[in-house]
Amino acid sequence: MFLQKILRKYLKNNKNIKVKTRKITKKEPELPISRKIGDFEIKNYCCCDIQAKIKSINSFEGGYCPFCGEILDGNN
């Protein structure tokens, strides 16, 4: 916009150069592509005496302690 105004001002009286401008339409902001925030559950790890948020599906399956790596089943 600012550049267009300057060009119009300086080239207004010049017959050899003509500048035609149009309004620039504003684009709508795009939504960023990101992961969906899933449902997390707080799980107590007795081996380390620490709480952590894990996905609900991992609490049913079991797995490893994220801190020390001890194998845990889904019921603990």
C-alpha positions as CSV (number, residue, x, y, z in Angstrom):
1,M,0.0,0.0,0.0
2,F,2.7,2.4,1.0
3,L,4.8,1.7,-2.1
4,Q,1.7,2.1,-4.3
5,K,1.1,5.6,-3.0
6,I,4.7,6.6,-3.5
7,L,4.6,5.3,-7.1
8,R,1.4,7.2,-7.9
9,K,2.8,10.4,-6.5
10,Y,6.1,10.3,-8.5
11,L,4.7,8.9,-11.7
12,K,1.5,10.9,-11.8
13,N,2.7,13.4,-14.3
14,N,4.8,11.0,-16.4
15,K,2.9,10.1,-19.7
16,N,5.2,7.3,-20.7
17,I,4.8,5.2,-17.5
18,K,1.4,4.3,-16.2
19,V,0.7,2.4,-13.0
20,K,-2.5,0.6,-12.3
21,T,-3.0,-0.8,-8.9
22,R,-5.7,-2.8,-7.3
23,K,-6.6,-3.5,-3.7
24,I,-4.9,-6.5,-2.2
25,T,-7.3,-8.9,-0.6
26,K,-6.5,-10.1,2.8
27,K,-6.0,-13.9,3.0
28,E,-7.7,-15.8,5.8
29,P,-5.2,-17.4,8.2
30,E,-4.7,-21.1,7.7
31,L,-5.1,-23.5,10.5
32,P,-1.7,-25.1,11.4
33,I,-1.4,-28.8,10.8
34,S,-0.8,-30.4,14.2
35,R,-1.6,-33.5,16.2
36,K,-4.8,-33.8,18.0
37,I,-4.4,-33.6,21.7
38,G,-5.6,-36.9,23.0
39,D,-7.2,-37.9,26.2
40,F,-4.5,-38.5,28.8
41,E,-4.7,-40.2,32.2
42,I,-2.6,-39.7,35.3
43,K,-0.8,-42.9,36.2
44,N,1.2,-43.5,39.4
45,Y,4.5,-45.4,38.9
46,C,5.3,-47.2,42.1
47,C,8.8,-48.0,41.0
48,C,9.8,-44.4,40.9
49,D,7.1,-42.8,43.1
50,I,6.3,-40.4,40.3
51,Q,3.0,-39.5,38.5
52,A,2.9,-39.1,34.7
53,K,0.3,-38.4,32.1
54,I,0.0,-41.2,29.5
55,K,-2.5,-41.9,26.8
56,S,-5.5,-43.9,27.9
57,I,-4.8,-46.7,25.5
58,N,-1.3,-47.2,26.9
59,S,-2.8,-47.5,30.4
60,F,-4.9,-50.5,29.3
61,E,-2.0,-52.1,27.3
62,G,0.7,-51.7,29.8
63,G,4.3,-51.0,28.8
64,Y,7.4,-49.4,30.3
65,C,7.9,-46.9,33.0
66,P,9.0,-43.6,31.2
67,F,11.5,-42.9,33.9
68,C,13.3,-46.1,34.7
69,G,12.1,-48.5,32.0
70,E,10.6,-51.1,34.2
71,I,8.0,-53.4,32.5
72,L,4.5,-52.8,33.8
73,D,1.3,-54.5,33.0
74,G,-1.9,-52.7,32.3
75,N,-3.5,-53.2,35.7
76,N,-0.8,-51.4,37.7
